[in-house]
């Protein structure tokens, strides 16, 4: 069942039924200021950090799920409705929500009144615009009343849910003209405030939630709207809100437009006040003046559209497969930008309170984003590396506002350091900018301990070398990429965190996943050493990589697949000897990508085993059989019901590792089949089962042993986005940046005749056309660059500012 449709020309998903199986959201904002908005107007807004600078309140685990947000109420006689359907849920004559590239449009109509709300955040601006257009489509004069509503919550979002006795006594506001200012805690420890404005004289306002809604009412039954008149309340403690009241008279066919703005202001400590206890409103007024007319708003909106045209124009394909083209050209790239901005911090599944930016997450997110704005990617790499320690270990997460590590989460996730080699090498391949390796980057945010960025990569590489277990395989630490495989936790206490508790000394449990990762990016580290003339270091590193390959072959092969790990007691995990969890996806993916034992047939055997034991209708499950009892020596993974999350769920993040592995042995049909099983645009027809958005990837789909296979959770903020974009563009379509140029070596479905791609690379435009006359999956017979045939599969770096013609004949 569908709840809308793709409008590819406008790069929008159009929702026509507001009762989606779960709230389907969009992200507004590209730099510092962000909003989440659902298809019915739910969501919240924050500056940089959803924990420390959240402007509006959102209630997690709410019933109904999506109550609370940025709402408009239309009162037309005795009928009250909302253009986004909620909160009133009045049946509308028409409803439409268009989620586009960093903007959302709502259109609702009732009884001859049509209202459109355009929400977006202008580029480089710390405020959200809501352009509200109200039109009379009837033949009679319409007198209606418009009420806006937001709920302020500009204080620590975690404290908001726990410290009521304080927060109910701190709310403060000011109202001047048509602007409502939220200044809670401003006189004490804050130099920032928020405001909500409209470019129109108002007939009333409210700033106290209880007065506006009524103590025993919900958002769908507010006293003020029912009575048709604001109370002009000023909040003193309790729960501050902002609501404007505007009376509107419309002649037949007439339309009136209003510009609302939700803004964030920071001022210098010495310039906080206009007079005693009256905040400095000058910066807010300057912000409001920038967008106080419809013309200014429309210009900013068009600028945003142009911005996304340019970003998405850097890689485009024409494959002849509509669902694939919309993923690669629009939605997958868009999601990569959002995950770059958010990491795993703020969604409808992540509160934005506990996680911040992940070390491994942010490094991986870069691989789907670096081609769009490489200068921001470079800045992010430096931010990430700055949280690392001299021994190569690092904080698992850091807060985006402070850019400092989260001490509460700590570190010792032993895969973390290696991802820095991934992001750095991908950045250099994309840009050719080796100067990053010379940039002085602090350790633990201490400038006095700064070393060249290359030293951070060296520390990352040798963190593995210096932390090997009994089988000379990498020690897992608290966990590796799979946060729920906690081999040193041994917890019987439900109040303990599996990830931060270590009840056993972690010097025996080893990870095959990290082993494959080390070989993959150890080889990349060696290449970088050679590129910058560190040949002795390259030779030394090659020895460690070779030793790891041999250790995997000797101690990490189970006969038909790669082991997953050795536990605290030195027993095998992910072995045919195990009763449950005989085979895991992560080690099959990474050891195959690293081509460990490829010549001996290990990679092919491993991938055949994935097909036999892990593949199902909805994707590749993480492990099989799923655990049905709690294995204390394994940790959190065995606490989930069979088929969900890390216990036999389809963890979409790691499916691309198998796709890439398949391309290593030339099996394009298998790689693309895996791709289509989890790509959201291919799942639109089963939205009632899948539940989450049909335009972006989710983290998890219930696996074959689940109660409800195919049901998805945790959409938007997932490494799934970057890895799928990376897999489809660089390994299946096969257009991959390299240090010396652009490698073109497709591994496609054999039925394809070929495809076209336009790829911007180092200032030049490569117009690539691939021909597959013999209908094979892999193999380049001819590579023709600007009319001349060249050897190999790497197109050299071509002249900047020019368009270049590339023909690839497979055979």
C-alpha positions in Angstrom: 0.0 0.0 0.0 1.3 3.5 -0.9 0.7 6.7 1.1 1.9 9.0 -1.6 4.3 9.1 -4.6 7.7 10.3 -5.8 7.8 13.5 -7.7 11.3 13.1 -9.2 11.1 16.3 -11.3 10.8 18.4 -8.1 12.8 16.0 -6.0 10.0 15.6 -3.5 8.1 12.8 -1.9 4.4 13.7 -1.9 2.3 12.3 1.0 -1.4 12.2 0.2 -2.6 10.3 3.2 -1.7 11.8 6.6 -2.1 8.5 8.4 1.2 7.1 7.5 2.3 3.9 9.3 4.7 5.9 11.3 5.5 9.7 11.2 7.4 10.3 8.0 9.8 13.2 8.5 12.2 15.6 6.8 15.2 17.6 7.9 15.5 21.3 7.4 18.8 23.1 7.6 22.3 22.4 6.2 24.8 24.0 8.6 24.2 25.0 12.2 20.5 25.4 12.6 18.1 22.4 12.1 14.5 21.3 12.3 12.8 17.9 12.1 9.3 18.0 10.7 6.9 15.2 10.2 4.2 14.9 7.6 1.6 16.2 10.1 3.6 19.1 11.6 5.3 17.3 14.5 9.0 17.7 15.3 11.5 20.0 16.9 14.1 22.6 16.2 17.7 23.1 17.6 20.9 25.0 17.1 23.9 22.7 16.5 23.1 20.4 19.5 19.7 18.8 20.2 20.7 18.3 23.9 22.0 21.7 24.8 20.4 24.1 22.3 16.9 22.7 21.5 14.5 25.5 20.9 11.2 23.6 21.0 10.0 20.7 23.0 9.4 17.2 21.6 7.9 14.4 23.7 9.6 11.1 23.1 7.6 7.9 23.3 4.5 10.0 23.0 0.9 8.7 22.6 -0.1 9.5 19.9 3.5 9.2 18.6 3.8 12.5 16.9 2.0 14.9 19.2 3.7 18.3 19.7 5.3 20.4 17.1 4.9 23.6 15.1 1.1 23.9 14.5 -1.3 26.2 12.9 -5.1 26.3 13.7 -7.7 27.6 11.3 -11.0 28.6 12.9 -13.7 29.0 10.2 -17.0 29.5 12.1 -17.5 26.5 14.3 -15.0 24.4 12.3 -11.4 24.2 13.4 -8.7 22.5 11.3 -5.0 22.3 10.7 -3.3 22.4 7.3 -1.0 19.5 8.3 -4.1 17.5 9.5 -2.7 17.4 13.1 -3.2 18.3 15.7 -6.9 18.8 15.1 -7.3 15.8 12.8 -10.4 17.3 11.3 -11.1 15.5 8.0 -9.8 17.7 5.2 -11.2 18.2 1.7 -7.6 17.9 0.5 -4.3 17.1 2.2 -0.8 17.1 0.8 2.7 17.1 2.4 5.7 17.6 0.1 9.0 16.7 1.6 11.7 18.2 -0.5 15.4 18.9 -0.3 15.6 20.7 3.1 12.1 22.0 2.9 8.6 20.8 3.5 5.3 22.1 2.2 1.9 21.4 3.7 -1.3 22.0 1.8 -4.7 21.6 3.4 -8.2 22.7 2.3 -11.6 22.8 4.1 -14.9 24.5 3.3 -13.5 26.8 0.6 -10.3 27.8 2.4 -7.0 26.5 1.2 -3.8 26.9 3.3 -0.2 26.2 2.3 2.7 26.2 4.8 6.2 26.3 3.4 8.9 25.5 6.0 12.6 25.9 5.4 15.8 27.3 6.9 17.6 29.8 4.6 21.2 29.1 3.9 23.6 30.3 6.7 20.6 31.4 8.8 19.8 30.7 12.4 16.1 30.7 12.0 13.2 28.7 10.4 10.8 30.3 8.0 7.2 29.3 7.8 5.4 31.0 4.9 1.7 30.6 5.4 -0.6 31.3 2.5 -4.3 31.4 3.1 -6.7 31.5 0.1 -10.4 31.8 -0.3 -11.5 29.4 -3.0 -15.2 29.9 -2.4 -17.6 32.4 -3.9 -18.3 34.0 -0.5 -16.4 36.4 1.8 -14.5 34.4 4.4 -13.7 35.6 7.9 -11.4 33.2 9.6 -9.0 33.2 12.6 -5.4 31.9 12.4 -3.6 30.7 15.5 0.1 29.7 15.5 1.6 27.5 18.2 5.0 26.3 19.3 6.3 25.2 22.7 9.6 26.7 23.8 12.2 24.5 25.6 15.5 26.3 25.2 17.3 24.5 28.0 19.1 21.2 28.5 16.8 18.6 26.9 17.8 15.9 29.3 17.1 18.2 32.3 13.8 19.0 30.7 12.6 15.5 31.3 13.9 15.1 34.9 14.1 18.4 36.8 10.5 19.6 36.7 10.7 21.3 40.1 13.3 23.7 38.7 12.1 24.1 35.1 8.5 24.8 36.2 9.8 27.9 37.9 12.2 29.4 35.3 10.1 30.2 32.3 10.4 33.8 31.2 9.2 35.6 28.1 8.9 39.1 26.6 6.4 40.2 24.0 6.9 43.2 21.7 4.8 44.0 18.7 4.3 40.7 16.9 7.4 38.9 18.4 7.4 36.6 21.3 10.8 36.2 23.0 11.8 33.2 25.1 14.5 34.3 27.6 14.5 31.5 30.2 17.8 31.5 32.2 19.0 34.4 30.2 19.9 36.6 33.2 21.9 33.8 34.8 24.1 31.6 32.6 22.9 32.0 29.0 23.9 34.5 26.3 21.2 33.1 23.9 17.5 33.3 23.5 14.9 32.3 20.9 11.9 34.1 19.4 8.8 33.5 17.3 7.6 36.3 15.0 5.2 37.1 12.3 5.4 40.0 9.8 1.9 41.1 10.5 0.1 43.1 13.3 -1.6 40.6 15.5 -4.9 40.6 17.3 -3.6 38.7 20.3 -1.0 36.3 21.7 -0.4 33.7 24.3 2.8 32.5 26.0 1.4 30.3 28.8 0.6 26.7 27.7 -2.0 25.9 30.3 -3.9 29.1 29.5 -3.7 28.4 25.7 -4.6 24.7 25.8 -6.3 24.1 29.1 -5.0 22.0 31.8 -7.1 18.9 30.9 -7.0 19.3 27.1 -4.7 18.2 24.4 -3.2 19.9 21.4 -6.4 18.9 19.5 -8.7 20.8 21.8 -7.1 24.1 22.9 -9.2 26.5 24.9 -8.0 29.6 23.1 -8.8 28.3 19.7 -12.2 27.0 20.8 -13.1 30.4 22.3 -11.8 32.1 19.2 -9.7 34.7 21.0 -6.3 34.9 22.7 -5.9 35.6 26.4 -2.7 37.7 26.0 -0.9 35.7 28.7 2.6 36.2 29.9 4.3 33.1 31.1 6.0 33.1 34.6 7.5 29.6 35.0 5.5 26.6 34.1 5.6 25.9 30.3 6.3 28.9 28.0 4.8 28.8 24.5 4.4 31.2 21.6 1.0 31.6 19.9 0.0 34.5 17.5 -3.7 35.3 16.8 -4.6 36.9 13.5 -8.1 37.7 12.2 -8.3 37.4 8.4 -10.9 38.5 5.9 -10.7 37.2 2.4 -12.7 38.1 -0.6 -13.6 35.3 -3.1 -10.3 34.2 -4.8 -8.2 36.4 -2.5 -5.0 35.1 -1.0 -3.0 36.5 1.9 0.5 35.5 2.9 2.2 35.6 6.3 5.9 35.0 7.3 6.5 33.4 10.6 10.0 33.0 11.9 11.4 30.8 14.7 14.9 32.1 15.5 17.9 31.7 17.7 20.1 34.6 18.9 23.5 34.7 20.6 24.8 38.0 22.0 28.0 39.1 23.7 28.0 38.9 27.5 28.6 42.6 27.7 25.7 43.4 25.4 22.8 41.2 26.8 20.4 43.9 27.9 18.6 46.9 26.5 17.7 48.0 30.0 17.2 46.2 33.3 15.9 42.7 32.6 14.9 43.7 29.0 16.9 41.6 26.5 18.8 43.0 23.6 16.4 42.5 20.7 18.5 44.2 18.1 19.9 40.9 16.6 16.5 39.4 16.5 15.0 42.4 14.7 17.8 42.3 12.2 17.0 38.6 11.5 13.3 39.3 11.1 14.0 42.2 8.7 15.9 39.9 6.4 12.7 37.9 5.6 9.9 40.3 6.4 8.3 40.1 2.9 7.1 37.2 0.7 9.5 38.4 -2.0 12.5 38.0 0.4 11.3 34.6 1.5 10.8 33.3 -2.1 14.3 34.5 -3.1 15.8 32.6 -0.1 13.8 29.5 -1.0 14.9 29.7 -4.6 18.5 30.0 -3.4 18.1 26.9 -1.3 16.7 25.0 -4.4 19.7 26.1 -6.4 22.1 25.0 -3.7 20.7 21.5 -3.8 20.7 21.5 -7.6 24.4 22.1 -7.5 25.1 19.5 -4.8 23.1 16.8 -6.4 24.5 17.6 -9.8 27.9 16.4 -8.9 26.9 12.8 -9.4 24.0 11.8 -11.6 23.2 8.5 -13.4 20.9 7.3 -16.1 20.6 3.6 -15.7 17.2 3.0 -17.3 16.0 1.8 -13.8 13.7 4.5 -12.4 13.9 3.4 -8.8 17.7 3.2 -8.9 18.1 6.6 -10.5 15.9 8.4 -7.9 17.9 6.8 -5.1 21.3 7.7 -6.5 20.4 11.1 -8.0 18.2 12.4 -5.2 17.3 10.6 -2.0 20.4 8.6 -1.1 22.7 11.7 -1.6 20.2 13.8 0.4 20.2 11.4 3.3 24.0 11.3 3.2 24.0 15.0 3.8 21.6 14.7 6.7 23.6 11.9 8.3 26.8 14.0 7.9 25.1 16.9 9.8 23.4 14.8 12.4 25.4 11.6 12.8 23.1 9.5 15.0 22.1 12.3 17.3 18.5 13.6 16.5 15.7 11.8 14.8 12.3 10.3 15.8 14.3 7.3 17.1 17.3 9.1 18.6 16.5 11.8 21.2 19.6 13.9 20.5 20.3 13.7 24.2 22.6 10.8 24.7 24.8 10.2 21.7 26.1 13.3 20.0 28.5 12.6 17.1 30.0 9.1 16.8 33.7 8.7 16.0 33.2 5.7 13.8 29.8 7.0 12.6 31.1 10.3 11.4 34.1 8.9 9.6 31.8 6.5 7.7 29.2 9.2 6.9 31.9 11.1 5.1 32.2 8.5 2.3 28.8 9.3 1.1 29.3 13.1 1.4 32.8 14.0 0.5 32.1 14.6 -3.2 29.5 17.2 -2.3 31.3 19.7 -0.1 34.9 18.4 0.5 35.9 21.4 2.5 33.3 20.6 5.2 34.5 17.0 5.0 38.0 18.1 5.8 36.9 20.2 8.7 34.9 17.2 10.1 37.9 14.9 9.8 40.0 17.3 11.9 37.2 17.6 14.5 37.0 13.8 14.7 40.8 13.3 14.9 41.0 16.0 17.6 39.2 13.7 20.0 41.7 10.9 19.7 44.4 10.0 22.2 48.1 9.5 21.5 47.8 5.7 21.7 45.3 5.7 18.9 42.2 5.1 21.1 39.5 7.7 21.1 36.2 8.8 22.6 33.4 6.9 21.1 31.3 10.0 20.7 31.6 13.8 21.0 29.2 16.7 21.3 28.8 18.9 18.2 28.5 22.1 20.2 31.7 21.7 22.1 33.5 19.2 19.8 34.8 17.5 22.9 34.6 13.8 23.7 31.7 12.4 25.8 33.4 11.1 28.9 30.2 9.4 30.0 30.4 7.0 27.0 34.2 6.7 27.1 36.1 4.7 24.5 37.8 1.3 24.0 35.7 0.4 21.0 38.6 -1.1 19.2 37.4 -0.6 15.7 37.0 3.1 16.1 40.5 4.3 15.2 40.6 2.5 11.9 37.7 4.4 10.4 39.9 7.6 10.5 42.0 6.0 7.8 38.9 5.3 5.7 37.7 8.9 5.8 41.1 10.5 5.3 42.0 8.3 2.3 38.6 8.8 0.7 38.9 12.6 1.2 42.4 12.6 -0.4 41.3 10.4 -3.3 38.4 12.8 -4.0 40.3 16.0 -3.7 44.0 15.2 -4.2 44.6 17.3 -1.1 47.5 15.6 0.7 48.1 18.7 2.8 45.6 17.3 5.3 48.3 14.9 6.4 50.5 17.8 7.4 47.9 19.7 9.3 48.6 20.0 13.0 45.7 18.2 14.9 45.4 18.1 18.7 45.1 14.9 20.7 42.2 15.0 23.2 41.5 18.6 22.1 44.7 19.8 23.7 46.6 22.1 21.3 49.8 21.6 23.2 49.7 17.9 22.2 49.1 18.6 18.5 50.8 16.4 15.8 50.5 16.2 12.1 47.3 14.4 11.0 49.4 11.6 9.6 50.5 10.8 13.1 46.8 10.3 14.0 46.6 7.7 11.2 49.8 6.0 12.4 48.4 5.9 15.9 45.1 4.4 14.6 47.0 1.7 12.7 49.3 0.8 15.6 46.5 0.8 18.1 45.4 -2.5 16.5 49.0 -3.8 16.3 49.5 -3.1 19.9 46.3 -4.7 21.0 46.4 -8.2 19.7 45.0 -11.3 21.5 46.1 -14.9 21.9 45.5 -15.7 18.2 47.3 -12.5 17.0 43.9 -11.2 16.1 42.6 -7.7 17.2 41.3 -7.4 20.7 37.7 -6.3 20.6 37.7 -4.0 23.6 34.2 -2.9 24.8 32.9 -3.9 21.3 33.7 -3.4 17.7 31.3 -2.0 15.0 28.6 -4.2 16.5 28.0 -2.3 19.8 26.0 -5.2 21.1 28.7 -7.8 20.9 30.0 -7.1 24.4 32.5 -9.9 25.1 34.0 -8.4 28.3 30.8 -7.1 29.9 29.3 -10.2 31.7 26.4 -8.3 33.2 23.6 -9.6 35.4 22.6 -6.1 36.5 19.8 -4.6 34.4 21.0 -1.1 35.5 24.3 -1.5 33.8 25.1 -0.4 30.3 26.4 -3.2 28.1 28.6 -0.8 26.2 30.3 0.9 29.2 30.6 -2.0 31.6 33.6 -4.2 31.7 33.3 -6.8 34.4 36.1 -8.9 33.0 39.6 -7.9 31.9 39.5 -7.5 28.1 42.8 -9.2 27.0 41.5 -12.3 25.3 38.3 -11.6 23.3 39.2 -11.0 19.6 37.3 -9.7 16.6 37.5 -11.0 13.0 35.5 -8.0 11.9 38.3 -5.7 13.1 40.8 -8.1 11.5 39.2 -7.6 8.1 38.9 -3.9 8.7 42.6 -3.7 9.6 43.7 -5.5 6.4 41.4 -3.3 4.3 42.6 0.0 5.7 46.0 -1.2 6.6 46.6 -1.6 2.9 45.3 2.0 2.5 47.7 3.3 5.2 50.6 1.6 3.4 49.6 3.4 0.1 49.5 6.7 1.9 52.9 6.1 3.4 54.4 5.4 0.0 52.7 8.4 -1.5 54.3 10.8 0.9 57.7 9.2 0.8 57.6 7.3 4.1 58.8 4.1 2.5 60.3 2.6 5.7 57.1 3.0 7.5 55.2 1.4 4.5 57.5 -1.6 4.6 57.0 -2.0 8.4 53.2 -1.6 8.1 53.1 -4.2 5.2 54.5 -6.8 7.6 51.8 -6.2 10.1 49.1 -6.4 7.4 50.6 -9.7 6.1 50.7 -11.1 9.6 47.0 -10.3 10.1 46.1 -12.0 6.8 47.9 -15.1 7.9 46.3 -15.0 11.4 42.8 -14.8 9.7 43.6 -17.7 7.4 44.9 -19.8 10.3 42.6 -18.9 13.1 39.7 -17.1 11.5 38.3 -19.6 9.0 35.6 -22.0 10.0 35.6 -24.2 6.9 32.8 -22.4 4.9 32.9 -18.9 6.3 34.9 -16.6 8.5 34.5 -16.7 12.3 33.0 -13.7 13.9 35.2 -13.6 17.1 36.8 -15.4 20.0 35.1 -14.8 23.3 36.6 -14.1 26.8 37.3 -17.8 27.3 38.9 -18.2 23.8 35.9 -20.0 22.4 34.7 -19.5 18.8 31.8 -17.2 18.0 30.2 -17.5 14.6 31.2 -21.1 14.0 29.4 -24.2 12.8 30.3 -25.6 16.2 27.9 -23.1 17.9 24.3 -24.0 18.6 23.1 -20.4 17.9 24.8 -17.6 16.0 26.7 -19.9 13.7 27.5 -17.3 11.1 27.6 -13.5 11.2 27.6 -11.0 8.4 30.3 -8.5 9.6 33.3 -10.8 9.2 32.0 -12.2 5.9 31.7 -8.6 4.7 35.1 -7.2 5.8 37.2 -10.3 5.2 35.7 -10.5 1.7 36.2 -6.8 1.0 39.8 -7.2 2.1 40.0 -10.2 -0.2 41.6 -12.4 2.5 42.1 -15.8 1.0 40.5 -14.9 -2.3 43.0 -16.9 -4.3 42.3 -20.0 -2.2 38.5 -19.5 -2.7 37.7 -18.3 0.8 35.9 -15.2 -0.3 33.6 -17.1 -2.7 32.9 -19.8 -0.1 32.1 -17.1 2.5 29.7 -15.3 0.2 28.0 -18.5 -0.9 27.4 -19.2 2.8 25.9 -15.7 3.3 23.5 -16.5 0.5 22.6 -19.9 2.0 22.3 -18.9 5.7 21.8 -15.1 6.0 19.9 -14.0 2.9 16.1 -13.6 3.0 13.3 -11.8 1.2 13.9 -8.5 2.9 17.8 -8.4 3.0 20.7 -10.1 4.7 20.3 -10.8 8.4 23.1 -10.1 10.8 23.5 -13.6 12.3 21.8 -17.0 12.1 20.4 -18.8 13.8 19.2 -16.0 16.1 19.8 -16.3 19.8 16.9 -17.6 21.9 18.6 -17.3 25.3 20.8 -14.9 27.1 24.5 -15.6 26.6 26.2 -13.6 29.4 29.5 -13.9 27.7 28.1 -12.3 24.5 26.3 -9.4 26.0 23.5 -7.3 24.6 23.2 -9.0 21.2 21.5 -12.0 22.9 19.0 -9.9 24.8 16.9 -8.9 21.7 14.1 -11.1 20.5 15.0 -13.3 17.6 15.0 -11.4 14.3 15.3 -7.9 15.7 18.2 -5.5 15.8 21.6 -7.2 16.2 20.0 -10.6 16.9 19.1 -11.8 13.5 17.7 -8.5 12.3 18.5 -7.1 8.9 21.0 -4.4 10.0 21.0 -2.5 6.7 24.3 -0.8 7.5 26.3 -3.9 6.8 24.4 -5.3 3.8 26.6 -3.1 1.4 29.7 -4.8 2.8 28.4 -8.0 1.2 27.4 -6.2 -2.0 31.0 -4.9 -2.2 32.4 -8.3 -1.5 30.3 -9.7 -4.4 31.8 -7.2 -6.7 35.3 -8.3 -5.7 34.6 -11.7 -7.3 32.7 -10.2 -10.2 29.1 -11.2 -9.2 27.1 -8.2 -10.3 23.8 -9.9 -10.4 24.1 -10.9 -6.7 25.4 -7.5 -5.6 22.5 -5.7 -7.3 19.9 -8.1 -6.0 21.1 -7.4 -2.5 21.0 -3.7 -3.2 17.3 -3.7 -4.3 16.2 -5.7 -1.3 16.8 -2.8 1.1 16.8 0.3 -1.1 13.7 2.3 0.1 12.4 3.3 -3.3 12.1 -0.4 -4.1 10.0 -0.9 -1.0 7.3 1.7 -1.5 4.6 -0.8 -2.4 4.9 -2.5 1.0 4.9 0.7 3.1 2.2 -0.7 5.4 4.6 -3.4 6.4 7.9 -1.5 6.2 6.3 1.4 8.2 9.1 4.0 7.9 9.8 6.4 5.1 10.0 5.0 1.5 12.5 7.6 0.5 15.4 7.1 3.0 17.2 4.1 4.4 16.5 2.8 7.9 18.9 1.1 10.3 17.0 -2.2 10.9 14.5 -4.4 9.1 13.0 -7.3 11.1 14.7 -10.5 9.9 13.4 -13.9 8.8 13.1 -15.2 12.4 11.2 -12.2 13.6 7.5 -12.1 14.5 6.9 -9.6 11.7 9.6 -9.9 9.0 10.0 -6.9 6.8 9.0 -4.3 9.4 11.6 -1.5 9.7 12.7 0.8 12.5 15.3 3.6 13.1 15.1 5.5 9.8 17.2 8.4 8.6 20.3 8.5 10.8 22.2 5.4 9.8 25.5 4.5 8.2 23.3 2.6 5.8 23.0 5.8 3.7 26.7 6.4 3.1 27.6 2.7 2.6 24.8 2.1 0.1 25.7 5.1 -1.9 29.4 4.1 -1.7 28.5 0.5 -2.8 26.2 1.4 -5.7 28.3 4.2 -7.2 31.9 3.0 -6.5 31.6 -0.8 -6.7 28.5 -1.7 -8.6 28.5 1.2 -11.1 32.2 1.1 -10.4 33.1 4.8 -10.7 35.6 5.2 -7.9 38.0 8.1 -7.1 41.7 7.1 -6.8 44.8 9.0 -6.0 45.8 9.2 -9.7 42.4 9.7 -11.3 39.0 8.1 -11.7 38.8 4.4 -11.7 35.9 2.9 -13.8 35.4 -0.8 -13.4 31.7 -1.6 -13.2 30.2 -4.8 -11.7 26.6 -4.6 -12.9 23.7 -7.0 -13.5 24.4 -9.0 -16.6 21.1 -8.1 -18.2 22.0 -4.4 -18.4 23.0 -2.9 -21.7 25.0 -0.3 -19.8 24.4 3.1 -18.1 25.4 6.7 -18.1 27.0 8.8 -15.3 28.0 12.4 -15.0 30.7 12.8 -12.4 32.4 16.0 -11.2 35.9 15.2 -10.2 38.6 17.6 -9.2 37.1 20.5 -11.0 36.3 18.6 -14.3 33.1 17.0 -15.5 33.4 13.4 -16.7 30.5 12.3 -18.9 30.8 8.5 -18.7 28.9 6.1 -20.9 29.3 2.4 -20.2 28.4 -0.2 -22.9 27.8 -3.9 -22.1 27.3 -5.6 -25.5 28.1 -9.1 -24.3 25.9 -8.8 -21.1 28.6 -9.7 -18.6 28.9 -8.4 -15.1 32.5 -7.3 -14.9 35.4 -6.7 -17.2 36.6 -3.6 -19.1 37.6 -4.3 -22.7 38.2 -0.7 -23.8 38.5 2.6 -22.1 38.2 5.6 -24.4 38.9 9.1 -23.1 38.1 12.1 -25.3 38.3 9.9 -28.3 41.6 8.1 -27.4 41.9 4.6 -26.1 44.0 4.2 -22.9 45.2 1.2 -21.0 43.8 0.0 -17.7 40.7 1.2 -15.9 41.9 4.6 -14.4 41.0 7.8 -16.3 43.8 10.2 -15.5 43.1 13.6 -13.9 41.8 15.7 -16.7 41.7 19.5 -17.3 39.7 21.5 -14.8 36.7 23.5 -16.0 36.1 21.3 -19.0 33.7 18.5 -19.9 35.3 15.2 -20.9 33.9 12.2 -22.8 34.5 8.7 -21.4 33.4 5.5 -23.1 33.7 2.2 -21.4 33.2 -1.0 -23.4 32.8 -4.1 -21.2 33.9 -7.4 -22.4 
